[in-house]
Amino acid sequence: MVSQGVSFTLVFLLATVIALGEANNNRKLLYTPANYQPDSPLPSPVYSPPPPSPVYSPPSPVYSPPADLPPPPTPNSSPPADLPPPPRPAKLPLPPTPIYPPVALPPPQAYKAFYYRKSPPPPPSSKPWWWLL
């Protein structure tokens, strides 16, 4: 189990090193001699100004004045009379606090640890040692 984890780690590290090496290898600059002259000089771009835009001013928006609204109607009735305050809730005496007897806890138990015992060695083989070769 441990060797599988070690081999996985080694493969992962190897893949990472290869990936980083490939990434750095592709970043090399193309070096050219300092006195490099192209075969023909590149034509300089000719600037041509954009065509003049037509002189045009958009018409100013003409809005009609807002319509006059009629005044709000006057109330025909008088405002309602003040309502009496809501009745107060009756004060009730608080119920007595119940007294609970103490809960009897079970006695503390000793922690029973589980230990794996070492497996016994395999029985000695009756075959000679060169049988493994």
N, CA, C and O atoms as a GROMACS GRO file, in nm:
protein
  532
    1MET      N    1   0.083  -0.119   0.000
    1MET     CA    2   0.000   0.000   0.000
    1MET      C    3   0.087   0.125   0.000
    1MET      O    4   0.060   0.222  -0.071
    2VAL      N    5   0.192   0.121   0.081
    2VAL     CA    6   0.281   0.237   0.087
    2VAL      C    7   0.357   0.254  -0.044
    2VAL      O    8   0.376   0.366  -0.092
    3SER      N    9   0.400   0.142  -0.102
    3SER     CA   10   0.476   0.152  -0.226
    3SER      C   11   0.389   0.207  -0.338
    3SER      O   12   0.438   0.276  -0.427
    4GLN      N   13   0.259   0.178  -0.334
    4GLN     CA   14   0.171   0.233  -0.436
    4GLN      C   15   0.162   0.384  -0.421
    4GLN      O   16   0.160   0.456  -0.521
    5GLY      N   17   0.155   0.434  -0.298
    5GLY     CA   18   0.150   0.578  -0.275
    5GLY      C   19   0.280   0.644  -0.317
    5GLY      O   20   0.279   0.754  -0.373
    6VAL      N   21   0.393   0.579  -0.290
    6VAL     CA   22   0.523   0.635  -0.328
    6VAL      C   23   0.535   0.638  -0.480
    6VAL      O   24   0.584   0.736  -0.535
    7SER      N   25   0.491   0.533  -0.547
    7SER     CA   26   0.502   0.531  -0.693
    7SER      C   27   0.410   0.636  -0.754
    7SER      O   28   0.445   0.701  -0.852
    8PHE      N   29   0.292   0.653  -0.696
    8PHE     CA   30   0.202   0.757  -0.747
    8PHE      C   31   0.266   0.895  -0.731
    8PHE      O   32   0.258   0.979  -0.821
    9THR      N   33   0.329   0.919  -0.616
    9THR     CA   34   0.395   1.048  -0.593
    9THR      C   35   0.508   1.069  -0.692
    9THR      O   36   0.524   1.179  -0.746
   10LEU      N   37   0.587   0.966  -0.716
   10LEU     CA   38   0.698   0.980  -0.812
   10LEU      C   39   0.647   1.008  -0.952
   10LEU      O   40   0.703   1.092  -1.022
   11VAL      N   41   0.542   0.939  -0.994
   11VAL     CA   42   0.486   0.962  -1.128
   11VAL      C   43   0.432   1.104  -1.137
   11VAL      O   44   0.451   1.171  -1.238
   12PHE      N   45   0.364   1.151  -1.033
   12PHE     CA   46   0.310   1.286  -1.033
   12PHE      C   47   0.421   1.390  -1.042
   12PHE      O   48   0.411   1.487  -1.117
   13LEU      N   49   0.529   1.371  -0.964
   13LEU     CA   50   0.641   1.466  -0.968
   13LEU      C   51   0.709   1.463  -1.105
   13LEU      O   52   0.748   1.568  -1.157
   14LEU      N   53   0.723   1.346  -1.164
   14LEU     CA   54   0.784   1.336  -1.296
   14LEU      C   55   0.698   1.408  -1.400
   14LEU      O   56   0.751   1.480  -1.485
   15ALA      N   57   0.568   1.389  -1.395
   15ALA     CA   58   0.479   1.456  -1.489
   15ALA      C   59   0.485   1.607  -1.471
   15ALA      O   60   0.481   1.682  -1.569
   16THR      N   61   0.495   1.653  -1.346
   16THR     CA   62   0.504   1.797  -1.321
   16THR      C   63   0.633   1.854  -1.376
   16THR      O   64   0.632   1.960  -1.438
   17VAL      N   65   0.744   1.785  -1.356
   17VAL     CA   66   0.873   1.834  -1.407
   17VAL      C   67   0.870   1.838  -1.560
   17VAL      O   68   0.919   1.934  -1.620
   18ILE      N   69   0.814   1.736  -1.622
   18ILE     CA   70   0.809   1.734  -1.769
   18ILE      C   71   0.720   1.848  -1.819
   18ILE      O   72   0.756   1.916  -1.916
   19ALA      N   73   0.606   1.871  -1.754
   19ALA     CA   74   0.516   1.977  -1.798
   19ALA      C   75   0.583   2.114  -1.783
   19ALA      O   76   0.571   2.199  -1.871
   20LEU      N   77   0.653   2.135  -1.671
   20LEU     CA   78   0.720   2.264  -1.653
   20LEU      C   79   0.834   2.281  -1.753
   20LEU      O   80   0.858   2.391  -1.802
   21GLY      N   81   0.904   2.174  -1.782
   21GLY     CA   82   1.011   2.183  -1.881
   21GLY      C   83   0.958   2.216  -2.018
   21GLY      O   84   1.018   2.295  -2.091
   22GLU      N   85   0.845   2.156  -2.056
   22GLU     CA   86   0.785   2.188  -2.186
   22GLU      C   87   0.739   2.334  -2.188
   22GLU      O   88   0.755   2.402  -2.290
   23ALA      N   89   0.683   2.382  -2.079
   23ALA     CA   90   0.633   2.520  -2.076
   23ALA      C   91   0.749   2.618  -2.090
   23ALA      O   92   0.736   2.718  -2.161
   24ASN      N   93   0.862   2.591  -2.024
   24ASN     CA   94   0.975   2.682  -2.035
   24ASN      C   95   1.042   2.670  -2.171
   24ASN      O   96   1.100   2.767  -2.220
   25ASN      N   97   1.037   2.554  -2.234
   25ASN     CA   98   1.100   2.534  -2.362
   25ASN      C   99   1.027   2.613  -2.470
   25ASN      O  100   1.090   2.657  -2.566
   26ASN      N  101   0.899   2.631  -2.458
   26ASN     CA  102   0.821   2.701  -2.560
   26ASN      C  103   0.830   2.852  -2.546
   26ASN      O  104   0.775   2.924  -2.629
   27ARG      N  105   0.896   2.902  -2.444
   27ARG     CA  106   0.902   3.047  -2.422
   27ARG      C  107   1.031   3.108  -2.475
   27ARG      O  108   1.061   3.223  -2.445
   28LYS      N  109   1.107   3.033  -2.552
   28LYS     CA  110   1.233   3.087  -2.603
   28LYS      C  111   1.204   3.196  -2.705
   28LYS      O  112   1.113   3.183  -2.787
   29LEU      N  113   1.282   3.302  -2.701
   29LEU     CA  114   1.265   3.412  -2.795
   29LEU      C  115   1.338   3.378  -2.924
   29LEU      O  116   1.437   3.305  -2.924
   30LEU      N  117   1.288   3.432  -3.032
   30LEU     CA  118   1.353   3.413  -3.162
   30LEU      C  119   1.462   3.521  -3.174
   30LEU      O  120   1.432   3.639  -3.192
   31TYR      N  121   1.587   3.478  -3.163
   31TYR     CA  122   1.697   3.574  -3.169
   31TYR      C  123   1.736   3.595  -3.316
   31TYR      O  124   1.752   3.500  -3.392
   32THR      N  125   1.751   3.721  -3.351
   32THR     CA  126   1.794   3.756  -3.488
   32THR      C  127   1.919   3.839  -3.477
   32THR      O  128   1.942   3.903  -3.374
   33PRO      N  129   2.002   3.841  -3.580
   33PRO     CA  130   2.122   3.924  -3.575
   33PRO      C  131   2.086   4.072  -3.561
   33PRO      O  132   1.980   4.115  -3.606
   34ALA      N  133   2.176   4.148  -3.499
   34ALA     CA  134   2.147   4.289  -3.472
   34ALA      C  135   2.140   4.370  -3.602
   34ALA      O  136   2.069   4.471  -3.607
   35ASN      N  137   2.211   4.329  -3.708
   35ASN     CA  138   2.212   4.408  -3.831
   35ASN      C  139   2.114   4.351  -3.934
   35ASN      O  140   2.134   4.366  -4.054
   36TYR      N  141   2.010   4.286  -3.887
   36TYR     CA  142   1.914   4.224  -3.979
   36TYR      C  143   1.835   4.332  -4.052
   36TYR      O  144   1.779   4.422  -3.989
   37GLN      N  145   1.832   4.323  -4.184
   37GLN     CA  146   1.754   4.414  -4.265
   37GLN      C  147   1.657   4.330  -4.349
   37GLN      O  148   1.699   4.232  -4.410
   38PRO      N  149   1.532   4.366  -4.352
   38PRO     CA  150   1.440   4.290  -4.438
   38PRO      C  151   1.475   4.313  -4.585
   38PRO      O  152   1.540   4.412  -4.619
   39ASP      N  153   1.430   4.222  -4.672
   39ASP     CA  154   1.460   4.233  -4.815
   39ASP      C  155   1.408   4.363  -4.873
   39ASP      O  156   1.479   4.431  -4.948
   40SER      N  157   1.288   4.397  -4.842
   40SER     CA  158   1.233   4.523  -4.891
   40SER      C  159   1.176   4.599  -4.772
   40SER      O  160   1.116   4.540  -4.682
   41PRO      N  161   1.195   4.731  -4.773
   41PRO     CA  162   1.141   4.807  -4.659
   41PRO      C  163   0.988   4.799  -4.658
   41PRO      O  164   0.922   4.798  -4.762
   42LEU      N  165   0.936   4.793  -4.537
   42LEU     CA  166   0.791   4.786  -4.525
   42LEU      C  167   0.731   4.919  -4.565
   42LEU      O  168   0.782   5.024  -4.524
   43PRO      N  169   0.624   4.919  -4.642
   43PRO     CA  170   0.563   5.047  -4.680
   43PRO      C  171   0.504   5.115  -4.558
   43PRO      O  172   0.440   5.051  -4.473
   44SER      N  173   0.526   5.243  -4.550
   44SER     CA  174   0.471   5.317  -4.437
   44SER      C  175   0.321   5.333  -4.459
   44SER      O  176   0.276   5.359  -4.571
   45PRO      N  177   0.245   5.317  -4.355
   45PRO     CA  178   0.100   5.330  -4.374
   45PRO      C  179   0.064   5.473  -4.411
   45PRO      O  180   0.112   5.569  -4.350
   46VAL      N  181  -0.020   5.486  -4.508
   46VAL     CA  182  -0.064   5.618  -4.554
   46VAL      C  183  -0.189   5.654  -4.477
   46VAL      O  184  -0.288   5.582  -4.475
   47TYR      N  185  -0.180   5.770  -4.413
   47TYR     CA  186  -0.294   5.814  -4.333
   47TYR      C  187  -0.388   5.893  -4.421
   47TYR      O  188  -0.349   5.989  -4.487
   48SER      N  189  -0.511   5.852  -4.421
   48SER     CA  190  -0.612   5.930  -4.492
   48SER      C  191  -0.716   5.972  -4.389
   48SER      O  192  -0.771   5.887  -4.318
   49PRO      N  193  -0.741   6.101  -4.380
   49PRO     CA  194  -0.837   6.145  -4.278
   49PRO      C  195  -0.977   6.091  -4.311
   49PRO      O  196  -1.009   6.067  -4.428
   50PRO      N  197  -1.055   6.073  -4.212
   50PRO     CA  198  -1.191   6.025  -4.238
   50PRO      C  199  -1.271   6.130  -4.313
   50PRO      O  200  -1.241   6.249  -4.303
   51PRO      N  201  -1.370   6.089  -4.387
   51PRO     CA  202  -1.449   6.188  -4.462
   51PRO      C  203  -1.518   6.282  -4.364
   51PRO      O  204  -1.560   6.241  -4.256
   52PRO      N  205  -1.531   6.406  -4.402
   52PRO     CA  206  -1.595   6.502  -4.309
   52PRO      C  207  -1.741   6.462  -4.285
   52PRO      O  208  -1.813   6.422  -4.376
   53SER      N  209  -1.778   6.475  -4.164
   53SER     CA  210  -1.917   6.441  -4.132
   53SER      C  211  -2.006   6.558  -4.176
   53SER      O  212  -1.966   6.674  -4.167
   54PRO      N  213  -2.124   6.527  -4.221
   54PRO     CA  214  -2.211   6.636  -4.266
   54PRO      C  215  -2.251   6.724  -4.148
   54PRO      O  216  -2.273   6.676  -4.037
   55VAL      N  217  -2.259   6.850  -4.176
   55VAL     CA  218  -2.298   6.943  -4.070
   55VAL      C  219  -2.448   6.927  -4.051
   55VAL      O  220  -2.528   6.962  -4.138
   56TYR      N  221  -2.481   6.875  -3.939
   56TYR     CA  222  -2.621   6.844  -3.914
   56TYR      C  223  -2.646   6.861  -3.766
   56TYR      O  224  -2.578   6.802  -3.682
   57SER      N  225  -2.742   6.940  -3.736
   57SER     CA  226  -2.778   6.955  -3.595
   57SER      C  227  -2.917   6.895  -3.580
   57SER      O  228  -3.010   6.932  -3.651
   58PRO      N  229  -2.930   6.804  -3.489
   58PRO     CA  230  -3.063   6.743  -3.473
   58PRO      C  231  -3.164   6.848  -3.425
   58PRO      O  232  -3.128   6.940  -3.351
   59PRO      N  233  -3.287   6.833  -3.465
   59PRO     CA  234  -3.386   6.933  -3.422
   59PRO      C  235  -3.405   6.925  -3.271
   59PRO      O  236  -3.400   6.817  -3.212
   60SER      N  237  -3.426   7.037  -3.214
   60SER     CA  238  -3.449   7.039  -3.069
   60SER      C  239  -3.585   6.978  -3.042
   60SER      O  240  -3.682   7.007  -3.113
   61PRO      N  241  -3.594   6.894  -2.940
   61PRO     CA  242  -3.724   6.830  -2.915
   61PRO      C  243  -3.826   6.932  -2.865
   61PRO      O  244  -3.797   7.018  -2.782
   62VAL      N  245  -3.941   6.917  -2.918
   62VAL     CA  246  -4.048   7.008  -2.878
   62VAL      C  247  -4.147   6.926  -2.798
   62VAL      O  248  -4.208   6.831  -2.849
   63TYR      N  249  -4.163   6.962  -2.675
   63TYR     CA  250  -4.256   6.892  -2.588
   63TYR      C  251  -4.376   6.981  -2.561
   63TYR      O  252  -4.365   7.102  -2.543
   64SER      N  253  -4.489   6.917  -2.558
   64SER     CA  254  -4.609   6.996  -2.523
   64SER      C  255  -4.611   7.013  -2.372
   64SER      O  256  -4.569   6.923  -2.300
   65PRO      N  257  -4.658   7.123  -2.323
   65PRO     CA  258  -4.662   7.143  -2.178
   65PRO      C  259  -4.753   7.037  -2.115
   65PRO      O  260  -4.847   6.990  -2.178
   66PRO      N  261  -4.724   6.999  -1.990
   66PRO     CA  262  -4.808   6.897  -1.926
   66PRO      C  263  -4.950   6.948  -1.909
   66PRO      O  264  -4.977   7.066  -1.886
   67ALA      N  265  -5.039   6.853  -1.920
   67ALA     CA  266  -5.181   6.889  -1.906
   67ALA      C  267  -5.206   6.930  -1.761
   67ALA      O  268  -5.154   6.868  -1.668
   68ASP      N  269  -5.288   7.034  -1.743
   68ASP     CA  270  -5.321   7.077  -1.607
   68ASP      C  271  -5.420   6.979  -1.548
   68ASP      O  272  -5.525   6.950  -1.606
   69LEU      N  273  -5.384   6.929  -1.430
   69LEU     CA  274  -5.473   6.835  -1.364
   69LEU      C  275  -5.570   6.912  -1.276
   69LEU      O  276  -5.536   7.016  -1.220
   70PRO      N  277  -5.690   6.859  -1.264
   70PRO     CA  278  -5.785   6.930  -1.176
   70PRO      C  279  -5.740   6.916  -1.031
   70PRO      O  280  -5.671   6.820  -0.997
   71PRO      N  281  -5.777   7.011  -0.947
   71PRO     CA  282  -5.736   7.003  -0.806
   71PRO      C  283  -5.798   6.881  -0.740
   71PRO      O  284  -5.903   6.834  -0.784
   72PRO      N  285  -5.736   6.829  -0.634
   72PRO     CA  286  -5.794   6.712  -0.568
   72PRO      C  287  -5.929   6.746  -0.507
   72PRO      O  288  -5.952   6.860  -0.464
   73PRO      N  289  -6.017   6.649  -0.503
   73PRO     CA  290  -6.151   6.679  -0.448
   73PRO      C  291  -6.142   6.705  -0.298
   73PRO      O  292  -6.058   6.649  -0.228
   74THR      N  293  -6.228   6.788  -0.250
   74THR     CA  294  -6.231   6.819  -0.107
   74THR      C  295  -6.310   6.709  -0.036
   74THR      O  296  -6.411   6.662  -0.089
   75PRO      N  297  -6.266   6.669   0.082
   75PRO     CA  298  -6.341   6.562   0.152
   75PRO      C  299  -6.475   6.614   0.201
   75PRO      O  300  -6.487   6.724   0.254
   76ASN      N  301  -6.575   6.530   0.182
   76ASN     CA  302  -6.711   6.569   0.223
   76ASN      C  303  -6.737   6.534   0.368
   76ASN      O  304  -6.823   6.594   0.432
   77SER      N  305  -6.662   6.437   0.421
   77SER     CA  306  -6.689   6.396   0.558
   77SER      C  307  -6.574   6.443   0.648
   77SER      O  308  -6.465   6.473   0.600
   78SER      N  309  -6.600   6.449   0.774
   78SER     CA  310  -6.498   6.491   0.869
   78SER      C  311  -6.404   6.373   0.896
   78SER      O  312  -6.443   6.257   0.876
   79PRO      N  313  -6.284   6.400   0.941
   79PRO     CA  314  -6.193   6.289   0.969
   79PRO      C  315  -6.249   6.200   1.080
   79PRO      O  316  -6.324   6.248   1.164
   80PRO      N  317  -6.213   6.071   1.081
   80PRO     CA  318  -6.268   5.982   1.184
   80PRO      C  319  -6.219   6.022   1.323
   80PRO      O  320  -6.109   6.076   1.340
   81ALA      N  321  -6.303   5.994   1.420
   81ALA     CA  322  -6.268   6.028   1.558
   81ALA      C  323  -6.157   5.934   1.605
   81ALA      O  324  -6.142   5.824   1.553
   82ASP      N  325  -6.079   5.980   1.702
   82ASP     CA  326  -5.970   5.898   1.756
   82ASP      C  327  -6.028   5.773   1.820
   82ASP      O  328  -6.127   5.779   1.892
   83LEU      N  329  -5.964   5.662   1.793
   83LEU     CA  330  -6.008   5.535   1.851
   83LEU      C  331  -5.957   5.525   1.994
   83LEU      O  332  -5.850   5.577   2.026
   84PRO      N  333  -6.033   5.460   2.080
   84PRO     CA  334  -5.983   5.443   2.217
   84PRO      C  335  -5.863   5.349   2.217
   84PRO      O  336  -5.852   5.263   2.129
   85PRO      N  337  -5.774   5.365   2.312
   85PRO     CA  338  -5.655   5.277   2.314
   85PRO      C  339  -5.697   5.132   2.336
   85PRO      O  340  -5.799   5.106   2.400
   86PRO      N  341  -5.620   5.038   2.286
   86PRO     CA  342  -5.658   4.898   2.304
   86PRO      C  343  -5.649   4.859   2.452
   86PRO      O  344  -5.569   4.914   2.526
   87PRO      N  345  -5.732   4.765   2.493
   87PRO     CA  346  -5.731   4.729   2.636
   87PRO      C  347  -5.599   4.662   2.672
   87PRO      O  348  -5.539   4.593   2.590
   88ARG      N  349  -5.555   4.683   2.794
   88ARG     CA  350  -5.430   4.623   2.841
   88ARG      C  351  -5.455   4.476   2.875
   88ARG      O  352  -5.560   4.442   2.930
   89PRO      N  353  -5.359   4.392   2.844
   89PRO     CA  354  -5.380   4.252   2.883
   89PRO      C  355  -5.370   4.238   3.035
   89PRO      O  356  -5.292   4.306   3.101
   90ALA      N  357  -5.451   4.148   3.088
   90ALA     CA  358  -5.452   4.128   3.233
   90ALA      C  359  -5.320   4.066   3.275
   90ALA      O  360  -5.268   3.977   3.208
   91LYS      N  361  -5.266   4.114   3.387
   91LYS     CA  362  -5.140   4.060   3.435
   91LYS      C  363  -5.168   3.931   3.510
   91LYS      O  364  -5.236   3.930   3.612
   92LEU      N  365  -5.114   3.823   3.456
   92LEU     CA  366  -5.131   3.694   3.521
   92LEU      C  367  -5.007   3.663   3.602
   92LEU      O  368  -4.896   3.698   3.561
   93PRO      N  369  -5.023   3.597   3.716
   93PRO     CA  370  -4.904   3.560   3.793
   93PRO      C  371  -4.827   3.452   3.717
   93PRO      O  372  -4.885   3.366   3.650
   94LEU      N  373  -4.696   3.458   3.728
   94LEU     CA  374  -4.614   3.359   3.660
   94LEU      C  375  -4.627   3.224   3.728
   94LEU      O  376  -4.636   3.217   3.850
   95PRO      N  377  -4.628   3.117   3.651
   95PRO     CA  378  -4.637   2.986   3.714
   95PRO      C  379  -4.509   2.956   3.790
   95PRO      O  380  -4.402   3.005   3.752
   96PRO      N  381  -4.518   2.879   3.893
   96PRO     CA  382  -4.396   2.850   3.970
   96PRO      C  383  -4.299   2.768   3.885
   96PRO      O  384  -4.338   2.686   3.803
   97THR      N  385  -4.173   2.793   3.907
   97THR     CA  386  -4.071   2.720   3.831
   97THR      C  387  -4.064   2.578   3.885
   97THR      O  388  -4.049   2.558   4.006
   98PRO      N  389  -4.074   2.480   3.797
   98PRO     CA  390  -4.067   2.343   3.849
   98PRO      C  391  -3.925   2.310   3.890
   98PRO      O  392  -3.828   2.352   3.827
   99ILE      N  393  -3.915   2.234   3.995
   99ILE     CA  394  -3.784   2.192   4.044
   99ILE      C  395  -3.766   2.046   4.005
   99ILE      O  396  -3.838   1.958   4.053
  100TYR      N  397  -3.671   2.024   3.918
  100TYR     CA  398  -3.646   1.888   3.872
  100TYR      C  399  -3.544   1.824   3.963
  100TYR      O  400  -3.446   1.888   4.001
  101PRO      N  401  -3.564   1.698   3.998
  101PRO     CA  402  -3.462   1.630   4.078
  101PRO      C  403  -3.338   1.609   3.993
  101PRO      O  404  -3.348   1.600   3.871
  102PRO      N  405  -3.220   1.601   4.054
  102PRO     CA  406  -3.100   1.581   3.975
  102PRO      C  407  -3.106   1.448   3.901
  102PRO      O  408  -3.151   1.346   3.955
  103VAL      N  409  -3.059   1.450   3.779
  103VAL     CA  410  -3.062   1.330   3.697
  103VAL      C  411  -2.947   1.241   3.740
  103VAL      O  412  -2.833   1.286   3.751
  104ALA      N  413  -2.977   1.115   3.766
  104ALA     CA  414  -2.873   1.022   3.807
  104ALA      C  415  -2.795   0.978   3.683
  104ALA      O  416  -2.850   0.911   3.596
  105LEU      N  417  -2.671   1.014   3.676
  105LEU     CA  418  -2.589   0.978   3.562
  105LEU      C  419  -2.534   0.838   3.581
  105LEU      O  420  -2.509   0.797   3.695
  106PRO      N  421  -2.515   0.764   3.474
  106PRO     CA  422  -2.457   0.631   3.490
  106PRO      C  423  -2.312   0.643   3.537
  106PRO      O  424  -2.247   0.744   3.511
  107PRO      N  425  -2.262   0.542   3.603
  107PRO     CA  426  -2.124   0.550   3.651
  107PRO      C  427  -2.026   0.556   3.533
  107PRO      O  428  -2.052   0.495   3.430
  108PRO      N  429  -1.918   0.626   3.547
  108PRO     CA  430  -1.823   0.635   3.436
  108PRO      C  431  -1.763   0.499   3.406
  108PRO      O  432  -1.728   0.423   3.496
  109GLN      N  433  -1.753   0.470   3.280
  109GLN     CA  434  -1.701   0.340   3.239
  109GLN      C  435  -1.557   0.355   3.196
  109GLN      O  436  -1.518   0.458   3.140
  110ALA      N  437  -1.479   0.254   3.221
  110ALA     CA  438  -1.340   0.256   3.176
  110ALA      C  439  -1.339   0.245   3.025
  110ALA      O  440  -1.417   0.168   2.967
  111TYR      N  441  -1.252   0.319   2.960
  111TYR     CA  442  -1.244   0.317   2.814
  111TYR      C  443  -1.184   0.184   2.772
  111TYR      O  444  -1.072   0.149   2.809
  112LYS      N  445  -1.260   0.111   2.693
  112LYS     CA  446  -1.213  -0.018   2.646
  112LYS      C  447  -1.149   0.002   2.510
  112LYS      O  448  -1.217   0.012   2.408
  113ALA      N  449  -1.019   0.006   2.509
  113ALA     CA  450  -0.948   0.026   2.384
  113ALA      C  451  -0.936  -0.105   2.310
  113ALA      O  452  -0.923  -0.211   2.370
  114PHE      N  453  -0.941  -0.096   2.177
  114PHE     CA  454  -0.925  -0.215   2.095
  114PHE      C  455  -0.789  -0.208   2.029
  114PHE      O  456  -0.760  -0.113   1.956
  115TYR      N  457  -0.708  -0.307   2.052
  115TYR     CA  458  -0.575  -0.309   1.994
  115TYR      C  459  -0.566  -0.426   1.897
  115TYR      O  460  -0.614  -0.536   1.924
  116TYR      N  461  -0.503  -0.399   1.783
  116TYR     CA  462  -0.476  -0.508   1.690
  116TYR      C  463  -0.357  -0.588   1.744
  116TYR      O  464  -0.255  -0.530   1.782
  117ARG      N  465  -0.371  -0.717   1.748
  117ARG     CA  466  -0.256  -0.796   1.792
  117ARG      C  467  -0.173  -0.831   1.671
  117ARG      O  468  -0.223  -0.841   1.559
  118LYS      N  469  -0.047  -0.849   1.695
  118LYS     CA  470   0.046  -0.878   1.587
  118LYS      C  471   0.016  -1.017   1.533
  118LYS      O  472  -0.002  -1.112   1.609
  119SER      N  473   0.012  -1.028   1.400
  119SER     CA  474  -0.018  -1.158   1.341
  119SER      C  475   0.104  -1.249   1.361
  119SER      O  476   0.218  -1.204   1.357
  120PRO      N  477   0.078  -1.376   1.381
  120PRO     CA  478   0.190  -1.467   1.402
  120PRO      C  479   0.270  -1.485   1.273
  120PRO      O  480   0.216  -1.469   1.164
  121PRO      N  481   0.397  -1.518   1.285
  121PRO     CA  482   0.476  -1.537   1.164
  121PRO      C  483   0.426  -1.660   1.088
  121PRO      O  484   0.367  -1.750   1.148
  122PRO      N  485   0.448  -1.665   0.957
  122PRO     CA  486   0.401  -1.780   0.880
  122PRO      C  487   0.478  -1.906   0.924
  122PRO      O  488   0.592  -1.897   0.970
  123PRO      N  489   0.416  -2.018   0.910
  123PRO     CA  490   0.484  -2.142   0.953
  123PRO      C  491   0.604  -2.170   0.864
  123PRO      O  492   0.603  -2.135   0.746
  124PRO      N  493   0.706  -2.231   0.917
  124PRO     CA  494   0.825  -2.260   0.836
  124PRO      C  495   0.790  -2.357   0.723
  124PRO      O  496   0.713  -2.451   0.740
  125SER      N  497   0.850  -2.331   0.609
  125SER     CA  498   0.822  -2.414   0.492
  125SER      C  499   0.910  -2.539   0.496
  125SER      O  500   1.022  -2.536   0.546
  126SER      N  501   0.857  -2.647   0.443
  126SER     CA  502   0.934  -2.771   0.440
  126SER      C  503   1.020  -2.779   0.315
  126SER      O  504   1.103  -2.869   0.302
  127LYS      N  505   1.002  -2.683   0.222
  127LYS     CA  506   1.081  -2.685   0.098
  127LYS      C  507   1.215  -2.616   0.124
  127LYS      O  508   1.224  -2.530   0.211
  128PRO      N  509   1.318  -2.652   0.050
  128PRO     CA  510   1.449  -2.586   0.068
  128PRO      C  511   1.445  -2.444   0.013
  128PRO      O  512   1.356  -2.407  -0.063
  129TRP      N  513   1.544  -2.363   0.054
  129TRP     CA  514   1.545  -2.221   0.018
  129TRP      C  515   1.567  -2.200  -0.130
  129TRP      O  516   1.520  -2.099  -0.184
  130TRP      N  517   1.636  -2.290  -0.199
  130TRP     CA  518   1.664  -2.268  -0.341
  130TRP      C  519   1.540  -2.292  -0.427
  130TRP      O  520   1.543  -2.272  -0.548
  131TRP      N  521   1.428  -2.337  -0.362
  131TRP     CA  522   1.303  -2.354  -0.436
  131TRP      C  523   1.250  -2.217  -0.484
  131TRP      O  524   1.179  -2.210  -0.584
  132LEU      N  525   1.286  -2.110  -0.411
  132LEU     CA  526   1.240  -1.976  -0.449
  132LEU      C  527   1.310  -1.924  -0.573
  132LEU      O  528   1.257  -1.833  -0.637
  133LEU      N  529   1.427  -1.978  -0.610
  133LEU     CA  530   1.500  -1.927  -0.727
  133LEU      C  531   1.443  -1.970  -0.856
  133LEU      O  532   1.495  -1.935  -0.962
   0.00000   0.00000   0.00000
